[in-house]
Each structure stands twice: as C-alpha cells, then as structure tokens.
Amino acid sequence: MNKIPSVLSSVQSVEYHKNYLIVKCENQKYYCQKIDYSLSKLLTYFQKIDFSYVGPLIYYDDHYLLYCINQKEEKNGLKGKKLIQVLSSLHQKSVIIKEYSLEEKQKKYDFIHSMIESRMKYYLSLQDEIDDYYFPPPAYYLFIKNISKVYSLLHYAFQQLDIWYQNEKMEYRDVFLIQNVCFDNFHFGDSYFFYDYGNENRGEPIYD
C-alpha cells in the first residue's frame, strides 16, 4: 500500500509497511490499511454480539480503513497476553455450538492424524540426517538435546486425538476466526484491538 488517504492533512512522516501505512500528522499517528470486504457488515455483527474490542475508526469504506492510534512499547509477553485476551473475548462472544456428522468427525480425525504423522516423519528424517554428521553443526545441538521432548509431545498429540475420536460427544464450538493473528495486526496502547478482522470466516478455535 502506498497511497495516503485524502482525509489526512498536514502529514509529517509516513512509515511504509507491506500491507499498511503508519502516518504521522502533527502530534497524532494513524494506521491505514486497504481492505476488500464490508466493514459496515462486520461492525454491525460485533455490535450484535456485544464485542467491544473495536478500534477508534476515523474513516472507513469497503476499500480501506483508518485508525487513530496510540501505541505502547511493551515486551511481547505482556502484549501477547492481551492479544489472547481480545481473541478469547471474540471467540466467547461469537460462539455457536454445532454437531459433527460421523463423516465430518472421521475426516477431521484423518486430517489431524496425517499432520502429526507428517511432523513425526520430518523429525525422524532430520535426526537421521544429523546422525550422519561426524561433527554436527552447532545449530543442531539444542535440537538433539531436546529431541526426546519433541517425540513425547507428538505421541501425546496422537493419544489426545484418539481420546477425542473415541468420545461419543459430537459437539464442537464454531467461532469467528481472524485470518491474521499477529503483533503487526494488533494495537497495544490506550485501547486494544485487531486492526484488520479480515473476511468473515468461521471455524473451531485454534486452541481447541
């Protein structure tokens, strides 16, 4: 993005990022990003579910959004906790309980099982590759030291997946999902919110 919205005046400086701009005008900073979805529809939905972590929008249409921002410089640990809190609030407010069909549950089991199996094969292959070194590169030492923990976690994942599959409960939580969950998309300051909530998409929470 390289275009400054016409509603801004007295621009002093511009920080160009891949998908957004940070524009400084006198003593105030603004976040500007191009969008390709109906923000009006999204804001109406947030109001309906009483989700309050929405930024102070200065201007928006179906092409770009503009926020007035006041960011804090904090350690990522504290910022990460607040990000999870906002994300959890959105999931709690937007949750709908749905039921799996037997076919859907089988497909989900097969998909997750194949992902875990793929990770297991990757680490086994990597370990074999490292074992072929007479003097392994220093970057591999930490991996070799902790490889048993990696395998233990993967076996645990297999066990938990089997427990879930054998459980007769067929319900799951369907929530509003954000496509871009990261620090660059999160405002940490006098208020907390994701800048871009992305195209509406629903599914199971990531931490489930």
Buried (B, 14 or more C-beta within 10 A) or exposed (E): EEEBBEEBEEEEEBEEEEEBBBBBBEEBBBBBBEBEEEBEEBBEBBEEEEBEBBBEEBBBEEEBBBBBBEBEEEEEEEBBEBBEEBBEBBBEBBBEEEEBEEEEBEEBBEEBBEEBEEBBEEBEEBBEEBEEEEEBEEEBEEBEEEBEEBBEEBEEBBEEBEEBBEEEEEEBBBBBBBEEBEEEBBBBBEBBBBBBBBEEEEEBBEEE
